[in-house]
Amino acid sequence: MKAAEPAEPPPPPPRVATELKPVVVRSINELTIDLQRKLAKQPGNLLVSGMSVAVALAQVHAGSGGATAKELAKVLNIDAPAADGLHAAFAGMLARWTHPDGNITLTAASRLFGEQRFAFKPEFIDRTRTVFAAALEPLDLAAGDLTAARARINGWMRDRTGDHIDEVVPADGLAATTLLLAADAAYFKADWQEPFDASATTDQMFHGVEHRRPVPMMHAVQRLRLAFGLAGKIRVLEIPYKGGEYSMVILLPSKRDGLKAMEKSISAAKLQSWLDAAKPISIDLKLPRFTLDSHVDLGPALFKLGAARVFDPKKADLSAMAGEKKLALSAVHHRARLAVEERGSEATGVPAIEIAVGNAPAQSIPFVVDHPFLFYIRDTRSGALLFYGRVTDPA
């Protein structure tokens, strides 16, 4: 395996045509909800960035043709014969959302890595470099040092995410049979618009799927946007991050065991209708501290969503990527990290602004997140769902 070349600064992000912005947002939102449904049977906590997964799939779609391209387009909810402009729109929107530091830190990275025996087309490699700021990289996987290949992939991800994501491909994530893999990762931390007072955090019982135990529960009285969905079976609360460009949307079922039914009932359109109907009101909020760090191969879920051919060496058409046949996608390794604490995500110490949490005003509505729930990290400007998470046990 060749030594890693010095990292080059990524090219400037492509310009996104105004008419393509809603197309990308719709694609990301539909994919986010589709993945949520397919992963609903997976137990435990979960965090997925539909934003970064969509960009990874857009790279694969850019190298596909025929029925394979049509299947990938259907999963992405885009027109099959997508021009370079649409692929560039995914990359451009991702660059728009990227904030490397400050009150908001949002980093994401996506890249294709392929077995070097395939003659990957120079024009495709250049296209992934210029459009997605991440050129497809050939690696010696069939007979080479898989440990070194894994280290190369994870090292690139670590550099591109500013050391926030240190591993995307797990120890068993590569094999001599690996042909092509998509690796993507996303990390988010932010300060709340109104931080919680750390001194008001107390232990309170959380009724999880498998355990009932006390967890640190943050507490504040704030004016937040609230809506009700499914005839009152779901409460929807939006909590803004500092600056107002991003928010966390919490979906809390009315029943403690209502998570499964809620996951089956949500659609992107329904969620948007609830957010459109949300009204600002005084909320007596109790929200657990939690950290999510998910590491999952999304290949099986994408296969079930309809992208079957791309995983089959006998059927996959990746002719725009490489001249030889029998090239197919082997895995889609995804990693996402997020923490929720008093100041926001991954914050420590005393909050900059203290919020009074004494006796709540009589008109405040209690919103106690003491049982399994869903949440989304949302770009409030475009309406894009950048992350979705499921919390069954915050401890």
Secondary structure, DSSP 8 states (H G I E B T S, - for coil): -----------------GGGHHHHHHHHHHHHHHHHHHTTTS-S-EEE-HHHHHHHHHHHHHT--HHHHHHHHHHHTS-SS--HHHHHHHHHHHHHH-B-SSSEEEEEEEEEEEETTS-B-HHHHHHHHHHHSS--EEE--SSS-HHHHHHHHHHHHHHHTTTS---SS-TTS--TT--EEEEEEEEEEEBBSS---GGG-EEEEEE-SS-EEEEEEEEEEEEEEEEEETTTTEEEEEEEBTTSSEEEEEEEESSTT-HHHHHHH--HHHHHHHHHH-EEEEEEEEEE-EEEEEEEE-HHHHHHHT--GGG-TTT---TTTBSSS-----EEEEEEEEEE-SSBSS--SS-SS----SS--TT-EEEE--S-EEEEEEETTT--EEEEEEES---
